[in-house]
């Protein structure tokens, strides 16, 4: 399969680099010790430089491929979709274009000319720090879903996260394990296939396992800024899914909806609540996820969002088993 081939190629690249470098050293020493005729020594020095450059290139390529392999770069497929990590500027630009189409196109539809060209990318300073996952149509290569992931060794550096722009996260600075922030999740507005979300979630889960992540977190968004539409969903979050007090984010953004306080007496209609709940947040909750006690009103992206955390060690075992079974059933695209 692709993953095993990549690992083997990475190993062979490094071994080949060592062999080639050894040959280069032998040539160099033979020149220095006088075993090579004087007229040939310049050619030997040139050959040595070539062998060193060749070995360095092989080692660099092998290391890069190994890093991609370790970071979860293998591809997955389910039905007509595959998932992979973005590679290079062209892939990143495609992700930014899909994000613009999903989050901004409807509100910027009236913009024309050069301004429109510039506005067709949803990009910020966090992109360069992140891995970007891409879910594509296997037949056409069209990008149908993307999200980005930023890793932290522990909570000490969580203030560098995107979520820290909107939430006061000092409580989570004491978190001892590796953390992964997931954000800018979007699905192409013209696609409705449920397998897209399944492939995205399976790829993300594989990444989490490979990087030994202990806490997955991010901002889960509701479309629009009218909190009244989502009252039952927020009432359900208040009743069953608030963060533990030791990790609870505090208010930082200038405009928020304090649903835990404002809806404290409301009993949710469960069917309506689940119908209004965003699909990704619904998945987090099934995995044992928890949320902040308030939603941020984000006029920039025209959303309401809640801070969301999933402690990997607390994910129900049956959910983990189901994800692993799905991954095995999918297999690698290159298998």
C-alpha positions in Angstrom: 0.0 0.0 0.0 1.0 3.7 -0.4 1.8 4.1 3.3 4.2 1.1 3.5 5.8 2.1 0.1 6.4 5.6 1.4 8.0 4.3 4.6 10.2 1.8 2.6 11.2 4.5 0.1 12.2 6.9 2.9 14.4 4.2 4.5 16.0 3.2 1.2 16.7 6.9 0.4 18.6 7.4 3.7 20.5 4.1 3.3 21.4 5.1 -0.3 22.6 8.5 0.9 24.9 6.8 3.4 26.4 4.5 0.8 26.9 7.3 -1.7 28.5 9.5 0.9 30.8 6.6 1.8 31.9 6.3 -1.8 32.6 10.0 -2.0 34.7 9.8 1.2 36.7 6.9 -0.3 37.4 9.0 -3.4 38.4 12.0 -1.4 40.8 10.0 0.9 42.4 8.3 -2.1 43.2 11.7 -3.5 44.5 13.1 -0.2 46.7 10.0 0.4 48.2 10.0 -3.0 46.6 6.8 -4.4 45.2 8.7 -7.3 47.4 10.1 -10.1 47.9 13.8 -9.9 46.1 14.6 -13.2 43.0 12.9 -11.9 42.9 14.6 -8.6 40.8 17.6 -9.7 38.3 15.2 -11.2 38.2 13.3 -7.9 37.5 16.5 -6.0 34.7 17.3 -8.3 33.3 13.7 -8.0 33.5 14.0 -4.2 31.4 17.2 -4.3 28.9 15.6 -6.6 28.6 12.5 -4.4 28.1 14.7 -1.3 25.4 16.8 -3.0 23.7 13.6 -4.2 23.7 12.0 -0.8 22.4 15.2 0.8 19.5 15.4 -1.7 18.6 11.7 -1.1 18.7 12.2 2.6 16.6 15.3 2.5 14.0 13.7 0.2 13.8 10.6 2.4 13.5 12.6 5.6 10.7 14.7 4.1 8.8 11.6 2.9 9.3 10.0 6.4 8.0 13.2 8.0 4.9 13.2 5.8 4.4 9.5 6.6 4.6 10.1 10.3 2.3 13.2 10.2 -0.5 11.2 8.7 0.1 12.0 5.0 -1.3 8.7 3.8 -4.5 8.9 1.7 -7.8 7.3 2.5 -10.9 6.7 0.4 -14.5 5.9 0.9 -16.9 5.7 -2.1 -15.7 8.3 -4.5 -13.7 10.5 -2.1 -10.1 10.5 -0.9 -8.3 12.5 1.8 -4.7 13.7 2.0 -2.6 16.5 3.4 -1.9 19.6 1.3 1.5 19.8 -0.3 2.8 23.1 -1.5 1.4 26.5 -2.3 -1.0 25.3 -5.0 -2.8 23.0 -2.7 -3.0 25.6 0.0 -4.5 28.1 -2.4 -7.2 25.6 -3.4 -8.0 25.2 0.3 -8.2 29.0 0.7 -10.4 29.3 -2.3 -12.9 26.7 -1.0 -12.9 28.4 2.4 -13.7 31.7 0.6 -16.5 30.1 -1.4 -18.0 28.6 1.8 -17.6 31.4 4.3 -17.5 34.6 2.3 -18.8 34.3 -1.3 -22.4 35.0 -0.6 -21.6 38.3 1.3 -19.0 39.4 -1.3 -21.0 38.6 -4.3 -21.3 42.2 -5.3 -17.6 42.9 -5.4 -16.1 43.0 -8.9 -12.8 43.6 -10.7 -9.4 43.3 -9.0 -11.0 43.5 -5.6 -13.0 40.3 -6.3 -9.9 38.5 -7.4 -8.1 39.4 -4.2 -11.1 38.5 -2.0 -11.4 35.0 -3.4 -9.0 33.6 -0.8 -9.8 33.1 2.8 -6.3 33.4 4.2 -4.7 34.5 7.5 -1.5 34.3 9.5 -2.4 30.9 11.0 -2.3 29.1 7.6 1.5 28.9 7.6 1.5 27.2 11.0 -1.0 24.5 10.1 -1.4 21.2 8.3 -4.3 21.4 5.8 -6.4 18.3 5.1 -8.0 18.0 1.7 -10.9 15.7 0.8 -11.2 15.3 -3.0 -13.4 13.6 -5.5 -11.3 10.6 -6.6 -12.6 10.8 -10.2 -12.2 14.5 -11.0 -9.8 15.7 -8.3 -12.3 18.4 -7.2 -11.7 19.7 -3.6 -15.0 19.1 -1.7 -13.8 19.6 1.9 -10.9 21.1 3.8 -9.9 21.9 7.3 -6.6 22.9 9.0 -4.8 21.6 12.1 -2.4 23.3 14.4 -0.4 21.3 17.0 0.7 22.3 20.5 3.0 20.2 22.8 0.8 21.2 25.7 -1.4 24.0 27.0 1.5 26.4 27.7 1.4 27.8 24.2 -2.4 27.7 23.6 -2.4 31.5 23.4 -0.9 31.1 19.9 -4.1 29.3 18.8 -6.8 30.8 16.6 -9.4 30.1 19.3 -7.4 32.3 21.7 -8.4 35.3 19.6 -12.0 34.9 20.9 -11.8 33.0 24.2 -9.9 33.5 27.4 -8.1 30.1 27.7 -5.9 30.5 30.7 -7.5 27.5 32.4 -6.3 25.3 29.5 -2.7 26.5 29.9 -2.2 23.8 32.5 -3.3 21.0 30.2 -0.4 18.5 30.2 -0.8 16.6 27.0 -0.4 17.3 23.3 -3.2 19.4 21.7 -4.5 19.8 18.2 -6.6 22.7 17.1 -8.9 22.0 14.2 -10.4 24.9 12.3 -11.8 26.4 9.1 -13.7 23.1 8.4 -15.9 23.5 5.4 -17.7 21.4 2.7 -18.3 22.6 -0.8 -21.8 24.1 -0.8 -22.8 22.0 -3.9 -21.9 18.7 -2.3 -24.2 16.8 0.1 -22.7 13.3 0.2 -22.5 12.1 3.9 -19.3 10.2 3.0 -17.4 13.5 2.8 -17.7 14.0 6.5 -16.9 10.4 7.2 -13.7 10.5 5.1 -12.7 13.8 6.8 -13.3 12.5 10.3 -11.5 9.2 9.6 -8.4 11.1 8.2 -8.4 13.5 11.1 -8.7 10.6 13.6 -5.7 8.9 11.9 -3.7 12.1 12.3 -4.7 12.4 16.0 -3.5 8.8 16.6 -0.2 9.2 14.8 0.6 12.4 16.7 -0.5 11.0 20.1 -2.9 14.0 20.5 -4.6 14.1 23.9 -7.0 17.0 23.4 -8.7 18.1 20.1 -10.2 21.6 20.2 -11.5 24.4 18.0 -14.4 26.7 17.3 -17.6 24.9 16.2 -19.8 27.2 14.0 -23.5 27.8 13.6 -24.4 29.5 10.3 -25.6 33.1 10.8 -25.6 35.3 13.9 -29.3 34.9 14.9 -29.1 33.0 18.2 -32.9 32.6 18.3 -32.8 30.1 15.5 -30.7 27.8 17.6 -32.2 28.2 21.0 -33.0 24.5 21.5 -29.5 23.5 20.3 -27.9 25.9 22.8 -30.3 24.8 25.5 -29.1 21.2 24.9 -25.5 22.2 25.1 -26.2 24.0 28.4 -27.9 21.0 29.8 -25.6 18.2 28.8 -22.3 19.3 27.2 -20.7 22.2 29.1 -16.9 22.0 29.6 -15.6 20.8 33.0 -15.0 23.8 35.3 -11.2 23.2 35.3 -11.0 23.7 31.5 -13.9 26.1 31.0 -13.1 29.0 28.6 -14.0 32.5 29.8 -15.4 35.4 27.9 -13.0 37.5 25.8 -14.8 38.5 22.6 -16.7 41.9 22.6 -20.0 40.3 21.6 -21.2 37.0 22.9 -24.3 35.0 23.6 -24.2 33.7 27.2 -26.5 30.8 26.5 -25.8 28.9 29.7 -27.0 31.9 31.7 -29.7 33.2 29.4 -31.3 29.8 28.7 -30.9 28.3 32.2 -34.7 27.7 32.5 -35.3 26.5 29.0 -35.8 22.8 28.4 -34.7 21.8 24.9 -36.8 20.0 22.3 -34.3 17.2 21.6 -35.4 16.5 18.1 -35.3 20.2 17.1 -32.0 20.7 19.0 -30.3 17.9 17.0 -31.8 19.2 13.8 -30.3 22.6 14.5 -26.9 21.3 15.7 -24.1 21.6 13.1 -23.1 18.2 11.8 -19.4 18.5 12.9 -20.4 19.7 16.4 -22.9 16.8 16.6 -20.0 14.4 15.8 -17.8 16.0 18.5 -20.6 15.6 21.1 -21.1 11.9 20.2 -17.4 11.5 20.9 -17.8 13.0 24.4 -17.0 16.6 23.4 -17.7 19.6 25.6 -18.3 23.3 24.8 -17.9 26.8 26.3 -20.8 28.3 28.2 -21.1 31.1 25.7 -21.1 31.6 21.9 -19.0 34.2 20.1 -20.8 36.4 17.6 -18.4 36.5 14.6 -19.6 39.0 12.1 -16.5 38.5 9.9 -17.5 34.9 9.0 -21.2 35.5 9.8 -21.3 32.7 12.4 -22.0 32.0 16.0 -19.3 29.6 17.4 -18.6 27.8 20.6 -15.2 26.6 21.9 -15.2 22.8 21.6 -12.9 20.3 23.2 -12.7 16.5 22.8 -10.4 14.7 25.3 -9.2 11.7 23.3 -8.8 9.5 26.4 -12.5 10.0 27.2 -13.9 9.1 23.8 -16.3 6.1 24.2 -14.6 2.8 23.3 -17.3 1.8 20.9 -16.8 5.0 18.9 -13.1 4.4 18.6 -13.8 0.8 17.5 -16.2 2.1 14.9 -13.7 4.6 13.5 -10.9 2.0 13.3 -13.3 -0.5 11.6 -14.2 2.2 9.1 -10.5 3.0 8.5 -9.8 -0.7 7.9 -12.8 -1.0 5.6 -11.7 2.0 3.6 -8.1 0.9 3.3 -5.4 3.1 1.7 -6.0 4.3 -1.8 -2.7 2.9 -2.9 -3.3 -0.5 -1.4 
